Amino acid sequence: MKSITVLVAGAFALLPLGAGAEDAPREAPGVGWAITAVSGAATVDEPAILFEEGGRVSGTSGCNRFGGEATQEGSVLTLGPLASTRMACPGALGEQEQAIFSLLGQPLEVVLDLATAGVTLIAPDGGSLSLQRQP
């Protein structure tokens, strides 16, 4: 698998460029990503994350929705504080949500996968989120 760490110049991979710029497309206020795997395990119920202008982030774990702030320094993405809805998520869906929220609470290294044009967010503890850009 060919991958590279996304550096400052590669911040475009996740966060919208020119946030607040006059030339930003009005019909696409953010960059949306499907969360396709959590630490290598395929996801269920279509979890997703949206990076919006102004450093905002929102999404769904597949069960509950979340939102908060996002910052990126070099190749490290930091989210939080995050707020979420609190519906009960039984079984595998609840485990998936706990894993996603645990990972989103850590600084994440942004790595671009050249083979799939996807992005992997890697936590210091080795856990990861695999993302594919949504159309």
Backbone as CSV, one residue per row, in Angstrom:
resi,resn,N_x,N_y,N_z,CA_x,CA_y,CA_z,C_x,C_y,C_z
1,MET,0.836,-1.168,0.000,0.000,0.000,0.000,0.885,1.237,0.000
2,LYS,0.628,2.150,-0.924,1.383,3.384,-0.980,0.607,4.447,-0.227
3,SER,1.283,5.101,0.691,0.641,6.182,1.424,1.684,7.223,1.762
4,ILE,1.222,8.432,2.003,2.113,9.499,2.409,1.453,10.251,3.555
5,THR,2.279,10.823,4.396,1.764,11.668,5.447,1.461,13.022,4.838
6,VAL,0.277,13.532,5.110,-0.127,14.823,4.572,0.481,15.913,5.433
7,LEU,1.305,16.771,4.834,1.943,17.856,5.554,1.109,19.128,5.422
8,VAL,1.636,20.241,5.882,0.887,21.499,5.877,0.312,21.791,4.503
9,ALA,1.080,21.622,3.453,0.595,21.907,2.110,-0.536,20.978,1.718
10,GLY,-0.656,19.832,2.382,-1.690,18.873,2.060,-2.924,19.005,2.927
11,ALA,-3.049,20.087,3.664,-4.208,20.265,4.534,-5.501,20.254,3.737
12,PHE,-5.415,20.516,2.435,-6.599,20.517,1.587,-7.322,19.178,1.618
13,ALA,-6.648,18.121,2.004,-7.238,16.784,1.970,-8.472,16.682,2.855
14,LEU,-8.507,17.395,3.955,-9.639,17.292,4.863,-10.387,18.602,5.031
15,LEU,-9.676,19.670,5.328,-10.333,20.920,5.651,-10.500,21.774,4.405
16,PRO,-11.637,22.481,4.281,-11.855,23.319,3.101,-10.805,24.417,3.019
17,LEU,-10.293,24.655,1.823,-9.349,25.739,1.612,-10.092,27.053,1.522
18,GLY,-9.419,28.121,1.894,-9.991,29.439,1.729,-11.262,29.638,2.514
19,ALA,-11.340,29.054,3.675,-12.539,29.196,4.484,-12.882,30.672,4.594
20,GLY,-14.072,31.026,4.146,-14.512,32.402,4.173,-14.102,33.189,2.942
21,ALA,-13.359,32.602,2.043,-12.923,33.304,0.839,-14.094,33.517,-0.096
22,GLU,-14.037,34.598,-0.860,-15.126,34.924,-1.780,-15.326,33.868,-2.851
23,ASP,-14.254,33.164,-3.235,-14.366,32.191,-4.308,-14.759,30.796,-3.820
24,ALA,-15.057,30.638,-2.527,-15.467,29.322,-2.020,-16.811,28.946,-2.621
25,PRO,-16.975,27.696,-3.079,-18.244,27.294,-3.672,-19.377,27.333,-2.651
26,ARG,-20.446,28.022,-2.972,-21.554,28.171,-2.035,-22.352,26.892,-1.893
27,GLU,-22.428,26.074,-2.938,-23.213,24.857,-2.857,-22.483,23.718,-2.141
28,ALA,-21.207,23.891,-1.824,-20.449,22.858,-1.130,-19.691,23.504,0.026
29,PRO,-20.372,23.772,1.152,-19.734,24.507,2.234,-18.683,23.732,3.009
30,GLY,-18.573,22.431,2.790,-17.592,21.642,3.534,-17.134,20.444,2.739
31,VAL,-16.261,19.678,3.350,-15.729,18.481,2.717,-16.207,17.279,3.525
32,GLY,-17.007,16.404,2.890,-17.586,15.255,3.580,-16.832,13.968,3.290
33,TRP,-16.720,13.131,4.321,-15.998,11.867,4.222,-16.818,10.763,4.864
34,ALA,-16.931,9.625,4.194,-17.525,8.428,4.788,-16.449,7.760,5.633
35,ILE,-16.799,7.333,6.848,-15.872,6.565,7.686,-16.103,5.104,7.307
36,THR,-15.164,4.521,6.579,-15.358,3.182,6.028,-14.815,2.070,6.911
37,ALA,-13.881,2.405,7.804,-13.319,1.388,8.705,-12.818,2.058,9.977
38,VAL,-12.913,1.316,11.079,-12.381,1.749,12.370,-11.351,0.709,12.792
39,SER,-10.096,1.134,12.817,-8.980,0.232,13.155,-9.040,-1.058,12.336
40,GLY,-9.346,-0.908,11.057,-9.352,-2.032,10.126,-10.663,-2.771,10.007
41,ALA,-11.611,-2.541,10.909,-12.915,-3.222,10.852,-13.907,-2.377,10.065
42,ALA,-14.575,-2.989,9.098,-15.567,-2.277,8.287,-16.669,-1.709,9.174
43,THR,-17.168,-0.528,8.802,-18.214,0.126,9.588,-19.605,-0.288,9.110
44,VAL,-20.600,-0.013,9.969,-22.006,-0.254,9.648,-22.784,1.042,9.808
45,ASP,-23.922,1.125,9.145,-24.844,2.265,9.256,-24.243,3.607,8.848
46,GLU,-23.279,3.588,7.953,-22.759,4.762,7.264,-22.297,5.922,8.145
47,PRO,-21.350,5.706,9.032,-20.802,6.841,9.775,-20.079,7.782,8.820
48,ALA,-20.083,9.059,9.152,-19.483,10.057,8.268,-19.026,11.253,9.075
49,ILE,-18.143,12.043,8.461,-17.639,13.261,9.091,-17.567,14.353,8.033
50,LEU,-17.946,15.566,8.423,-17.959,16.714,7.523,-17.096,17.807,8.126
51,PHE,-16.075,18.244,7.379,-15.222,19.344,7.798,-15.753,20.598,7.122
52,GLU,-16.159,21.566,7.942,-16.833,22.756,7.439,-15.929,23.976,7.525
53,GLU,-16.334,25.032,6.837,-15.606,26.288,6.893,-15.568,26.798,8.321
54,GLY,-14.540,27.527,8.647,-14.430,28.106,9.974,-13.963,27.140,11.043
55,GLY,-13.452,25.965,10.636,-12.921,25.021,11.598,-13.965,24.209,12.341
56,ARG,-15.168,24.132,11.806,-16.223,23.327,12.427,-16.200,21.926,11.835
57,VAL,-16.649,20.952,12.630,-16.754,19.573,12.179,-18.082,19.027,12.687
58,SER,-18.708,18.174,11.880,-19.939,17.514,12.308,-19.967,16.135,11.669
59,GLY,-20.854,15.282,12.155,-20.927,13.955,11.562,-21.849,13.037,12.334
60,THR,-21.746,11.758,11.986,-22.520,10.734,12.654,-21.643,9.509,12.872
61,SER,-21.855,8.849,14.001,-21.139,7.611,14.304,-21.841,6.415,13.668
62,GLY,-22.971,6.671,13.020,-23.840,5.614,12.536,-25.047,5.491,13.448
63,CYS,-24.935,6.084,14.632,-26.028,6.070,15.609,-26.318,7.494,16.074
64,ASN,-25.358,8.140,16.689,-25.523,9.504,17.194,-24.792,10.510,16.318
65,ARG,-25.317,11.732,16.302,-24.672,12.832,15.581,-23.727,13.549,16.530
66,PHE,-22.688,14.180,15.963,-21.735,14.931,16.772,-21.321,16.196,16.049
67,GLY,-20.744,17.120,16.794,-20.252,18.361,16.219,-19.257,19.009,17.159
68,GLY,-18.459,19.902,16.603,-17.474,20.603,17.414,-16.488,21.355,16.551
69,GLU,-15.272,21.462,17.043,-14.218,22.216,16.387,-13.127,21.302,15.857
70,ALA,-12.454,21.748,14.785,-11.330,21.012,14.205,-10.186,21.979,13.949
71,THR,-8.980,21.553,14.304,-7.784,22.326,13.973,-6.750,21.374,13.391
72,GLN,-5.882,21.917,12.540,-4.827,21.107,11.954,-3.523,21.875,12.024
73,GLU,-2.503,21.231,12.598,-1.147,21.777,12.638,-0.244,20.750,11.982
74,GLY,0.339,21.122,10.844,1.158,20.168,10.100,0.289,19.012,9.664
75,SER,0.700,17.808,9.984,-0.068,16.634,9.581,-0.966,16.110,10.707
76,VAL,-1.123,16.903,11.779,-1.911,16.451,12.930,-3.235,17.201,13.007
77,LEU,-4.308,16.424,13.045,-5.669,16.938,13.146,-6.152,16.723,14.573
78,THR,-6.705,17.776,15.181,-7.246,17.681,16.531,-8.696,18.142,16.504
79,LEU,-9.581,17.336,17.079,-10.996,17.661,17.150,-11.390,17.889,18.594
80,GLY,-12.315,18.815,18.798,-12.870,18.964,20.128,-12.794,20.379,20.647
81,PRO,-13.579,20.601,21.649,-14.451,19.606,22.264,-15.603,19.245,21.328
82,LEU,-16.047,17.997,21.407,-17.165,17.513,20.603,-18.393,17.323,21.486
83,ALA,-19.545,17.654,20.946,-20.828,17.387,21.603,-21.553,16.357,20.753
84,SER,-22.392,15.529,21.377,-23.133,14.540,20.588,-24.512,14.318,21.167
85,THR,-25.388,13.786,20.315,-26.669,13.321,20.803,-26.396,12.074,21.633
86,ARG,-27.390,11.603,22.389,-27.116,10.511,23.326,-28.163,9.404,23.230
87,MET,-28.453,8.957,22.012,-29.358,7.820,21.848,-28.611,6.539,22.205
88,ALA,-29.341,5.556,22.690,-28.742,4.252,22.982,-28.374,3.567,21.667
89,CYS,-27.174,3.012,21.620,-26.680,2.336,20.424,-26.327,0.903,20.818
90,PRO,-27.204,-0.049,20.533,-26.983,-1.419,21.004,-25.922,-2.184,20.193
91,GLY,-25.321,-3.173,20.854,-24.455,-4.141,20.183,-23.290,-3.548,19.432
92,ALA,-23.081,-4.068,18.217,-21.941,-3.681,17.385,-21.953,-2.193,17.056
93,LEU,-23.136,-1.618,16.907,-23.236,-0.190,16.601,-22.712,0.645,17.767
94,GLY,-23.020,0.233,18.995,-22.512,0.924,20.175,-21.007,0.794,20.303
95,GLU,-20.484,-0.376,19.993,-19.030,-0.582,20.033,-18.335,0.287,18.981
96,GLN,-18.944,0.355,17.792,-18.395,1.195,16.729,-18.370,2.652,17.184
97,GLU,-19.472,3.116,17.767,-19.534,4.505,18.216,-18.465,4.791,19.269
98,GLN,-18.320,3.908,20.245,-17.302,4.117,21.281,-15.915,4.206,20.657
99,ALA,-15.631,3.354,19.703,-14.320,3.371,19.049,-14.109,4.660,18.259
100,ILE,-15.136,5.097,17.518,-15.027,6.337,16.734,-14.795,7.520,17.660
101,PHE,-15.624,7.657,18.710,-15.482,8.798,19.620,-14.156,8.757,20.369
102,SER,-13.684,7.574,20.716,-12.388,7.456,21.380,-11.272,7.959,20.465
103,LEU,-11.316,7.575,19.201,-10.297,8.013,18.242,-10.390,9.509,17.976
104,LEU,-11.610,10.036,17.832,-11.767,11.466,17.554,-11.319,12.329,18.729
105,GLY,-11.178,11.745,19.906,-10.710,12.475,21.073,-9.197,12.547,21.189
106,GLN,-8.482,11.976,20.240,-7.019,11.965,20.251,-6.484,12.807,19.093
107,PRO,-5.243,13.301,19.190,-4.633,13.931,18.011,-4.443,12.858,16.938
108,LEU,-4.777,13.182,15.703,-4.768,12.194,14.621,-3.826,12.614,13.504
109,GLU,-2.926,11.718,13.129,-2.052,11.982,11.990,-2.833,11.704,10.714
110,VAL,-2.771,12.641,9.778,-3.498,12.535,8.515,-2.573,11.904,7.474
111,VAL,-3.001,10.732,6.934,-2.204,10.023,5.939,-3.058,9.770,4.707
112,LEU,-2.558,10.187,3.558,-3.247,9.992,2.281,-2.852,8.646,1.702
113,ASP,-3.843,7.839,1.296,-3.599,6.544,0.664,-3.683,6.748,-0.847
114,LEU,-2.556,6.681,-1.529,-2.518,6.936,-2.965,-3.257,5.872,-3.766
115,ALA,-3.338,4.654,-3.259,-3.999,3.569,-3.984,-5.511,3.751,-4.043
116,THR,-6.106,4.304,-2.982,-7.568,4.427,-2.926,-8.053,5.869,-2.978
117,ALA,-7.131,6.831,-2.928,-7.464,8.253,-2.828,-8.253,8.522,-1.550
118,GLY,-8.079,7.653,-0.570,-8.708,7.832,0.728,-7.732,8.449,1.704
119,VAL,-8.217,8.673,2.901,-7.404,9.247,3.963,-7.535,8.349,5.185
120,THR,-6.436,8.139,5.883,-6.470,7.413,7.148,-6.036,8.378,8.244
121,LEU,-6.814,8.402,9.322,-6.476,9.193,10.499,-5.933,8.216,11.536
122,ILE,-4.677,8.408,11.945,-4.013,7.459,12.833,-3.758,8.110,14.189
123,ALA,-4.254,7.448,15.241,-4.098,7.936,16.608,-2.768,7.465,17.191
124,PRO,-2.274,8.146,18.224,-1.020,7.725,18.861,-1.072,6.295,19.399
125,ASP,-2.263,5.800,19.776,-2.371,4.435,20.301,-2.439,3.383,19.197
126,GLY,-2.339,3.814,17.912,-2.331,2.883,16.782,-3.692,2.668,16.162
127,GLY,-4.760,3.113,16.813,-6.088,3.013,16.221,-6.205,3.933,15.014
128,SER,-7.170,3.644,14.156,-7.281,4.450,12.941,-8.727,4.549,12.445
129,LEU,-8.977,5.593,11.684,-10.224,5.772,10.955,-9.870,5.873,9.480
130,SER,-10.498,5.030,8.645,-10.297,5.096,7.200,-11.455,5.898,6.616
131,LEU,-11.119,6.881,5.786,-12.111,7.780,5.205,-12.079,7.728,3.685
132,GLN,-13.240,7.841,3.061,-13.357,7.996,1.612,-14.207,9.236,1.375
133,ARG,-13.733,10.090,0.492,-14.458,11.340,0.213,-15.835,11.046,-0.358
134,GLN,-16.822,11.779,0.122,-18.185,11.635,-0.378,-18.385,12.589,-1.543
135,PRO,-19.147,12.142,-2.544,-19.385,13.024,-3.702,-20.245,14.216,-3.340
